[in-house]
Amino acid sequence: MSVKNNIKLINDGLKPECKLIAVSKTQPTEKLMEAYEAGQRIFGENKVQELESKHEALPKDIEWHMIGHLQTNKVKYIAPFISLIHSIDSIKLLEEINKQAKKNNRIISCLLQVYIAQEETKFGFNETEVIDLLSNFPAQFTHIKIIGLMGMATLTENNEQIRREFKSLKLLFEKIKTQTKADQIQMKELSMGMSSDYKIAAEEGSTFVRIGTMIFGERNYTIQ
């Protein structure tokens, strides 16, 4: 199937409140333009260098999301244009984003990455750390807005385990939503679900699904 048909097929199965992020890492700009011409406007990348070069090459009404692990020394390259950073996993990273956002006279929207998987390879805060951070959110972070949470389920064929992990993140999201009062926090987005598990994520309340392979096919292109 074509990129256009793949996007339509995925969107047809999503509720209106669940938005599709086309994960375009390692894909050439020609493939991204196919998605763009099919109406896709939200794209996700996990490498800063690739994100920066694609932003320069592609239409400026694209909403770019950083979905991969972000190093503090790379924040300055995406701060001028990034729409949403999904992968906040430390206070140190928040400090740098606030600093670079201030330099660019912007407020950068962010999601806190929560560790929900039974895998040691995933980044993120645990539930207690998230609650502590948001309960005592630093007032000096005036150029950051926390708008939700992100999580990745365990890579497993056990759908019940995946569902439990997504359900736990949704429960945390709702708990924070009712308890947090800081001006810089507005819990409205829940980023969970990828090509292998997005249907479960959508059923459990995801507002962003991050899908690459199902749109573009297997990755066979490396950005130089």
N, C-alpha and C positions, 0 to 999 in steps of 0.2 A: 504493500500500500504506500501511497505518497505521504509526505510530511503533512500536507493539508488534510488528507483523510484521517491520518492518525490523530491529529489535534482535534478534529471534529468528533471522532469516536470517543476520545477521552472526555472531552467537554460535555458530550451528550450524557455521559454517565455520572456527572458531578452535579451536586446541588448548586444553585446560584451563588450561595455564600462561600463556596469552595473554589478558589482560583488556581489556575494551572500555571506553574513556573516551568518553562522549557529549559531544562538543564543542558546547556550547550557546550560544556567543556570538551575540548579537543575536536570540536566540530568546525569545519571551515565556514567562512562567512556566507558562502553560497547557500549552505544548508539553513543557516539562520535566516537568510532573506526569504527562503521558501516558507519558513514558519511565519515570518513577519507579513508576507503577502497573503497568508492565510488568516491574518488578523491577530496573531500572537504578539503581545506587547511586553510581557514579563519574561525575562531571561535570567537564568542563574548560572554563575560561574564559581569555581572553587580555587582558582589561581589568580592572584592579583595582576600579574603581567599579561595574562591572556584577557582578563576582564578589561584592563586599560586599553589594550590594542583594539579589541572589538568595539568598545565604546567610541573610539576615534573613527573607526571604519564604517559604522552602521548608523541608521537613522537616529536622530536625537530625541525622538519621542519614546524610545525604548526605556523601560523601567528595569534597571540593573540591580540584581540581588547578589550579594556575596553569601554563598552557602557553605563554603569550605572553611577549614581552620585558618584563622587570620593572625599573622604575626604583627606585633606592635610596630615594627619598623617598616611595614608595608602600608599602613593605614593612610599615610599622606598621599599616596598615589591615587586612591579611590575617593578620598574625602570630598573632592570638588563635585562629584556627580552621583555617587552611590545612592540608591533609593532606600535600600533596606539591607542591614547586616544581620544574618540569621544566627551567626555562630559566636556569640559573646560567651566566653567561658572563664573570664577573670576580671577582677577589678582593674588590674594593670591595663588591660585592653580598653576598658571603658574610659580610663583616664586619658589614654592616647587619642581615642576617638573624639572625646570632648575637646581636647587641645586642638586637633586638626580641624574639627567642625567650626570651632571658634575662629580659627585663622581664615576659613573660607566663608565666614558669616552665614553658616548654615546650622540647622538643627537636624541631626542624623537619627533616623529611626533604627531601632535595634530590637532583636529578640534575644532572650537569654537561652542558651543551649543547656538543656537538662539531660543528665545522664540517666537513661531509663533502660538501657540494654544490658544483657548479661554477657558483655564482651569487654575486654580490657583495652580494646583499640579505640573506643569512642571517647570524645572529649565532653566536658560539660560540668555544670554544678550538680550537686545532689539537692534533694528537696529542701533540706534544712538550710543549706547555703542560700538557695534562692529566696526563701522566706525571710531569712536574716537580712540579705542585701536589700530587698524591696521594702522591708519594714524600717530600715535605717538608710534610705537612699541618700547618697551625698548631695547636699544642697548645691554644691559647686558645679555639679554636672548640668549646667544650664543649656548646653548645646546638644544634649542627648534626650531622646524620648524612647522609653521602653514601651513597646506596643504589644508584647506577647512573648510566647515561648516557642522553642524549637526542640524537637527530639528525634532520635533515630532508634528504631526498634532493632532487636537482635536479628541478625541475618540467619533465619531458620525457616524450615518448612512447617513449623508448628504454628498454625494460625491462631490458636487459642493463646499461646504465649505472646504473640505479636499484639493481639487484641488487648490482653491484660496490660501490656506496656503502654499502648496508646491510651487506654482508659485511665491509667494512673496519671498520665500527663494532663489529660482533660480535667480530671478531678483537681489537680494542683492548680491549673489555670483558673478554674471556677472559684477555688478557695481564695486565690490571690485577688481575683477580680472584686470580691466582696470586702476584702480587708485592707487593700492598699489605698492610701489617700494622697500620696505625693503628686505634685503637679506634673512631674516629668514621666509619670507612669499612667498608661492608658491601655489596659489589657483588652485587645480586640482581635489579635491574630494568633493562630495556633498552627505552626508549620510542622507537619508530620506526614510521612508517606512518600514512598518513591515507587519506581516502576513495579517492583515486586509486591508491594503491600499497600498501594495507595487506596484501593477500594475499601480495605479495612479501616484505614486512617480516616477516610471520608465519612464512613459510617459512625466513627467515634468522635466526630466533631472537628476535623481538620478544616482550616480555612485556606491553607496553601498546601498543594501537593507538588513535589519536586520530581519531575519526570524527564528523563533523557532518552534512554534506550527505546522506549515504546514510541517515541516521536521520530527520532533520527536513525534508529537502528544501532547495531553494534559500533563502537568507536573504532575507527580505523585510520584516524588522521591525527598527527601530532603537530601542535603549534611549534614553530621553530623559535 
